[in-house]
Amino acid sequence: MHYNHPFDPVVFPNTVLLILGTFPSLESCKRHGYYAHPRNQFWRILSDLFHVPATTELEKTALLNKYRIGLWDIIASCERTNSSDNNLTNCHLNDIPALLQKYPQISHLAFTGKKAARLYQKTYADLHVNCQTLPSPSPAFATMKYNTKKETYRRCFQHVGIL
């Protein structure tokens, strides 16, 4: 089945780190939010690292804005039959260069998984922006323990200067 990305990017005038996933899970689409699957660890990781609640949309938006983090996905549209990144086909990418031109203060990109990083490198490798691949916060990526994921995010945020 064909899907268009259901959300706008979340970016603020002070955003310095743009976190890029692949494409929202079916559950995130249903719940109308980035990383909205109840078992996804993304918001828990950010809440733990920044010591602020991130359960409501208002809290999540405030956290992102305060710590200068933006969210978007690399894929604008694709075909899929389930939520697995391995299932995404006929992918058309978002215009990352246009977003970076609109928000020139974004100095770092972080990818929540290897597929997002590979798609970016395949198409946008010539962009001059610092990039890092983070472990997927998805419940499907259970081979890495929560604390290990959290520590990788911590190092990224420290490198960017937001933690």
N, C-alpha and C positions, 0 to 999 in steps of 0.2 A: 504494500500500500504506500502511496506517495504522501509525504508530510512536508509542510513548510514550517520553518521555525516559528513557534508561537509567541516568543517574547522579544521585546526590544533589548538592546544592550543596557546594562546598568552602569552608567559612567557619570562621574561628577566633574566639575571644573578642577578639582584638586586631585583627581585620580592619577596615581603614578604606577600602579600595578594593575594590569588587566589579566584576569584569570580566564582562560579559555578552555571550555570543555568541548566535547564532540557535538552532542545533540541531546536535548532533554529526553529522559526516559519516558515511557508511556505514562507512568505514575506521576512524574513531574508535570507532564502536559495536563493530566487530569486535575492535578492540584494547583495548576497555574503558577508555578514558581521554579526557579533554578534550584536544583538539588533538593527537590521536595519529597522524594521517596522517604518514608519514615525511618528507614534503616540506613539511608545515606549518611555518611559521617561528616560531610562538609561543614555544616553549620555547627555541629558539636566541636569539631576541631577549632574553628574560628572562635567560638564562644570560650573554649578552654584556654586558648592562647592569649586572647585579649581580655579575658576575665569580665565579660559582659554577656547578658542573656541574648540569645538569637533564636527565639521561638516564634515570635510574631513577625509579620512582614515589616512592620514599623521598626522593630528592634534590628532586624536583618539589614534594612536600608540604612539605619543610623550607624550600625557597625561599619558597613562598607564605606559610607561617607566619611566617618571620623578617621578611619585608618587608611583612607585613600586607595581603596580597592574597587576595581570594576569587574563586572561579570559579563561574559558573552560566550558564544559557542563558535567554533570554526565552521560548522556546517550550516548553511542557510536552508537547504532542502535536501531530501533524500528519500529513498525507499527503504522500508523495513517491515518486518513481521513481528519483531519483539524488541526489547529494550537493549539487547547486547550490542556493543560497539562493533563486534564482528559481523553483525547482521546488517549494518548500514551499507547500502549500495547506491549507485548513481548519485553520488554526493556532489552538490554544488556548494561552493564555499562562500562565506560572508566576505565582504570587502574590507579586510583588515587594514590595508593601506589607507583607505578613505577614513576609517575611524581614527587611525593614528594621526592623520593629517588634521582632522577636526579637533583632536585632543593631543596636541604636541607634547604636553607634560607627561604623557605615559612613556616611561623609560624602560619598563620591564614587562615581559609577558611570562605567564606561568601556565602550563598545560596540565589539566587534571587527567592525565593518562597518555599513554604512548601513541594511540591513534591520532589524537588531536595534534600532538607534536609532529608526527610523520606527515600529516596532511599540510600543516603549516610549512614545514621544511620543503616539501615537494613543490609548493606553489609560491611561497613568500620568502625563501631563503635569502634573497637579496636585500631584504629590509634590514636596516641597521638598528636593531633593538636587542637588548639583553633578553635571553630566553632561558627558561628552566622547565624541566618536566617533573611534575609532582606525581605521587602515586594517586591512583583513582580512589576517591572516597566512596565509590559505589559498594553496595553490599555484595555485589558479584565478585569483587576483588578481595577475597577473604584470606588469601595466602599471606598477606602482610598484616601484622598486628596493629591495632589502633595506635598504640604509643609510638611505634616506628613511623607510621604515617604522620602523626602529629609532630614528631621531631623533624621530619623532612620539611613540613610546612613552616615550622619555626625557623629553620635555617634559611629558607627562602625569604621569609618576611624580615629577618635580621639583615640579610644581604641587601634587600631593597631599602632598608632603613625605616620600616614602619612598625617594627617591634623592638 
